[in-house]
């Protein structure tokens, strides 16, 4: 508990550094880019167009407003993948600074996930454009979208913290995780309806895949204009808190040994 309190005090003390790290990551990403931050909108739009052409013949007949269905799942999953991958490499990537001065180590992981969140929020402009052109009318339930995004953000912070500390000791996790996220993507109904799967697999995905929960909630408030079922809110919140708890505990237990392995 004392170490957790130190984390909170450290966060308040170094929140300015967190802001600077986030801004640095964003500037580095778009440095020497002619279109700059506009790529946050153009990139998901172009990927959506390609995937719509590829998958429309297979799934579009069964899915209402396939472009919005596809893009709403795509941007959510891309944020999870990008933020956790960035978080995973955050400690190793900051090794030079950590060896020279004292900085709360979790700040680097939190900065990576947060910079990906900013990029993700910019990419929602692409979703807004597609909704406009396909005639999706916003409803009052759209105001619930930040609650869904907060669940996903907390979930990603937890996963990022866990992967960051694990990668310090086991570098192979970087390569294993890329395979895991690929399988995870195909086991998440991003470009296909979940009801096309066998019932047993449907139940397994709904029970064990938090991304199904977050994407279903997001589509509910953005595309379909309805209140997501209470069990989705409960499951999403529980998964986020469990992920954050595991991430914090594992990070706290191992952070003092980072200096020996980085």
C-alpha positions as CSV (number, residue, x, y, z in Angstrom):
1,X,0.0,0.0,0.0
2,X,2.9,2.4,0.8
3,X,4.4,1.8,-2.6
4,X,1.1,2.5,-4.2
5,X,0.8,5.7,-2.3
6,X,4.3,6.6,-3.6
7,X,3.1,6.0,-7.1
8,X,0.2,8.4,-6.7
9,X,2.4,11.1,-5.2
10,X,5.0,10.5,-7.9
11,X,2.4,10.8,-10.6
12,X,1.2,14.2,-9.3
13,X,4.8,15.4,-9.0
14,X,5.8,14.3,-12.5
15,X,2.6,15.0,-14.4
16,X,4.4,17.8,-16.2
17,X,7.0,15.3,-17.4
18,X,4.2,12.9,-18.6
19,X,2.8,15.7,-20.7
20,X,6.1,16.5,-22.2
21,X,6.8,12.8,-23.0
22,X,3.4,12.5,-24.7
23,X,4.0,15.6,-26.8
24,X,7.5,14.3,-27.7
25,X,6.1,11.0,-28.9
26,X,3.5,12.7,-31.1
27,X,6.1,15.1,-32.6
28,X,8.5,12.3,-33.3
29,X,5.8,10.2,-35.0
30,X,4.8,13.0,-37.4
31,X,8.2,14.6,-37.8
32,X,9.1,15.4,-41.4
33,X,5.6,14.3,-42.5
34,X,4.0,16.5,-45.1
35,X,0.4,15.9,-43.9
36,X,1.3,15.6,-40.2
37,X,-1.5,14.8,-37.8
38,X,-3.9,14.5,-40.8
39,X,-2.5,11.0,-41.2
40,X,-4.4,10.0,-38.0
41,X,-7.5,10.5,-40.1
42,X,-6.3,9.4,-43.5
43,X,-4.7,6.1,-42.4
44,X,-7.8,4.4,-40.9
45,X,-9.8,5.7,-43.8
46,X,-7.6,4.1,-46.4
47,X,-7.4,0.8,-44.5
48,X,-11.2,0.9,-44.1
49,X,-11.6,1.3,-47.8
50,X,-9.3,-1.6,-48.7
51,X,-10.9,-3.9,-46.1
52,X,-14.4,-2.9,-47.2
53,X,-13.6,-3.9,-50.8
54,X,-12.0,-7.1,-49.6
55,X,-14.6,-8.3,-47.1
56,X,-17.8,-6.7,-48.5
57,X,-18.6,-9.7,-50.7
58,X,-18.3,-12.0,-47.8
59,X,-20.0,-10.2,-44.9
60,X,-21.7,-7.0,-46.1
61,X,-25.0,-8.7,-46.9
62,X,-25.3,-9.7,-43.2
63,X,-24.1,-6.4,-41.6
64,X,-25.9,-3.1,-41.6
65,X,-23.7,-0.2,-42.6
66,X,-20.6,-2.3,-43.1
67,X,-18.1,0.6,-43.4
68,X,-19.0,2.1,-40.0
69,X,-19.2,-1.4,-38.5
70,X,-15.7,-2.2,-39.8
71,X,-14.1,1.1,-38.9
72,X,-15.5,1.3,-35.4
73,X,-14.0,-2.1,-34.6
74,X,-10.8,-1.3,-36.4
75,X,-9.9,1.9,-34.6
76,X,-10.6,0.3,-31.2
77,X,-8.5,-2.7,-31.9
78,X,-5.7,-0.7,-33.5
79,X,-5.5,1.5,-30.4
80,X,-5.2,-1.6,-28.1
81,X,-2.5,-3.1,-30.3
82,X,-0.5,0.1,-30.8
83,X,-0.7,1.2,-27.2
84,X,0.3,-2.1,-25.7
85,X,3.1,-2.6,-28.2
86,X,4.4,0.9,-27.4
87,X,4.0,0.3,-23.7
88,X,5.8,-3.0,-23.9
89,X,9.0,-1.3,-25.3
90,X,8.8,1.8,-23.1
91,X,11.3,0.7,-20.4
92,X,13.9,-0.7,-22.8
93,X,13.5,2.3,-25.0
94,X,14.2,4.7,-22.0
95,X,17.1,2.7,-20.6
96,X,19.7,5.5,-21.2
97,X,17.6,8.0,-19.2
98,X,16.8,5.6,-16.4
99,X,20.5,4.9,-15.9
100,X,21.3,8.6,-15.5
101,X,18.6,10.0,-13.3
102,X,15.7,9.1,-11.1
103,X,12.4,9.2,-12.8
104,X,9.3,7.1,-11.9
105,X,9.7,4.2,-14.3
106,X,5.9,3.8,-14.9
107,X,5.8,7.3,-16.4
108,X,7.4,6.1,-19.6
109,X,4.8,3.3,-20.0
110,X,1.9,5.6,-19.2
111,X,3.3,8.2,-21.6
112,X,3.4,5.7,-24.5
113,X,-0.2,4.5,-23.9
114,X,-1.4,8.1,-23.5
115,X,0.2,9.3,-26.7
116,X,-1.5,6.4,-28.5
117,X,-4.8,7.5,-27.0
118,X,-4.3,11.0,-28.4
119,X,-3.6,9.5,-31.8
120,X,-6.7,7.3,-31.4
121,X,-8.9,10.3,-30.6
122,X,-7.6,12.0,-33.7
123,X,-8.5,8.9,-35.8
124,X,-12.1,9.2,-34.6
125,X,-12.3,12.0,-37.1
126,X,-12.2,9.3,-39.8
127,X,-15.1,7.5,-38.1
128,X,-17.1,10.7,-37.9
129,X,-16.6,11.3,-41.7
130,X,-17.7,7.8,-42.6
131,X,-20.7,8.1,-40.3
132,X,-21.6,11.4,-42.0
133,X,-21.3,10.0,-45.6
134,X,-23.2,6.8,-44.8
135,X,-26.1,8.6,-43.1
136,X,-25.6,7.4,-39.5
137,X,-27.4,9.8,-37.2
138,X,-25.9,10.5,-33.8
139,X,-28.1,9.8,-30.8
140,X,-27.9,10.9,-27.2
141,X,-26.2,7.5,-26.4
142,X,-23.1,8.8,-28.2
143,X,-22.4,10.7,-25.1
144,X,-21.6,7.4,-23.4
145,X,-18.7,6.8,-25.8
146,X,-16.1,8.4,-23.5
147,X,-17.0,5.8,-20.8
148,X,-16.3,3.0,-23.2
149,X,-13.0,4.6,-24.2
150,X,-12.0,5.1,-20.6
151,X,-12.5,1.3,-19.9
152,X,-10.3,0.5,-22.9
153,X,-7.6,3.0,-21.9
154,X,-7.4,1.6,-18.4
155,X,-7.3,-1.9,-19.8
156,X,-4.4,-1.0,-22.1
157,X,-2.5,0.8,-19.3
158,X,-2.6,-2.4,-17.3
159,X,-1.6,-4.6,-20.2
160,X,1.2,-2.1,-21.1
161,X,2.6,-2.1,-17.6
162,X,2.6,-5.9,-17.4
163,X,4.3,-6.3,-20.8
164,X,6.8,-3.5,-20.0
165,X,8.2,-5.2,-16.9
166,X,8.0,-8.7,-18.5
167,X,10.0,-7.6,-21.6
168,X,12.8,-6.3,-19.5
169,X,13.6,-9.8,-18.3
170,X,12.3,-11.8,-21.3
171,X,13.0,-10.1,-24.6
172,X,11.3,-12.8,-26.6
173,X,7.9,-11.5,-25.4
174,X,8.2,-8.8,-28.1
175,X,8.0,-11.4,-30.8
176,X,5.5,-13.7,-29.1
177,X,3.1,-10.8,-28.5
178,X,2.9,-10.0,-32.2
179,X,1.6,-13.5,-32.9
180,X,-0.8,-13.2,-30.0
181,X,-2.3,-9.9,-31.3
182,X,-2.7,-11.4,-34.7
183,X,-4.7,-14.3,-33.4
184,X,-6.5,-11.9,-31.1
185,X,-7.6,-9.8,-34.0
186,X,-9.1,-12.8,-35.9
187,X,-10.9,-13.9,-32.7
188,X,-12.5,-10.5,-32.4
189,X,-15.5,-9.6,-34.6
190,X,-14.0,-6.6,-36.4
191,X,-14.9,-7.5,-40.0
192,X,-17.3,-10.3,-39.5
193,X,-20.5,-10.8,-37.4
194,X,-20.0,-12.9,-34.3
195,X,-23.1,-14.9,-35.0
196,X,-21.4,-16.5,-38.0
197,X,-19.2,-18.5,-35.7
198,X,-20.1,-21.8,-34.0
199,X,-22.1,-21.3,-30.8
200,X,-19.3,-22.8,-28.6
201,X,-16.7,-20.4,-30.1
202,X,-19.2,-17.5,-29.7
203,X,-19.5,-18.2,-26.0
204,X,-15.8,-18.5,-25.6
205,X,-15.1,-15.1,-27.3
206,X,-17.8,-13.3,-25.3
207,X,-16.5,-14.8,-22.1
208,X,-12.7,-14.5,-22.6
209,X,-12.2,-11.6,-25.1
210,X,-12.4,-8.2,-23.5
211,X,-12.0,-6.5,-26.9
212,X,-15.3,-8.0,-27.9
213,X,-16.9,-6.3,-25.0
214,X,-15.3,-2.9,-25.7
215,X,-16.1,-3.0,-29.4
216,X,-19.6,-4.2,-28.8
217,X,-20.2,-1.3,-26.4
218,X,-18.7,1.2,-28.8
219,X,-20.7,0.0,-31.7
220,X,-23.9,0.1,-29.6
221,X,-23.5,3.8,-28.8
222,X,-22.0,4.9,-32.1
223,X,-23.6,2.8,-34.8
224,X,-26.8,1.4,-33.4
225,X,-27.8,4.1,-31.1
226,X,-28.7,2.0,-28.1
227,X,-27.6,1.5,-24.5
228,X,-25.2,-1.5,-24.2
229,X,-26.4,-4.3,-22.0
230,X,-25.5,-3.9,-18.3
231,X,-23.4,-7.1,-18.4
232,X,-21.1,-5.6,-21.0
233,X,-20.5,-2.5,-18.8
234,X,-19.8,-4.7,-15.8
235,X,-17.5,-7.1,-17.8
236,X,-15.6,-4.2,-19.4
237,X,-15.1,-2.4,-16.1
238,X,-14.0,-5.6,-14.3
239,X,-11.6,-6.5,-17.1
240,X,-10.1,-3.0,-17.0
241,X,-9.6,-3.0,-13.3
242,X,-8.2,-6.5,-13.2
243,X,-5.8,-5.6,-16.0
244,X,-4.7,-2.5,-14.2
245,X,-4.3,-4.3,-10.9
246,X,-2.2,-7.1,-12.4
247,X,-0.1,-4.5,-14.3
248,X,0.6,-2.3,-11.3
249,X,1.4,-5.2,-8.9
250,X,3.8,-6.9,-11.4
251,X,5.5,-3.6,-12.2
252,X,5.9,-2.7,-8.5
253,X,7.4,-6.1,-7.7
254,X,10.0,-6.0,-10.5
255,X,10.9,-2.3,-11.1
256,X,13.8,-2.3,-8.7
257,X,15.6,-4.9,-10.7
258,X,15.2,-3.2,-14.1
259,X,18.6,-1.4,-13.8
260,X,20.3,-4.9,-13.8
261,X,18.8,-6.0,-17.1
262,X,18.3,-2.9,-19.3
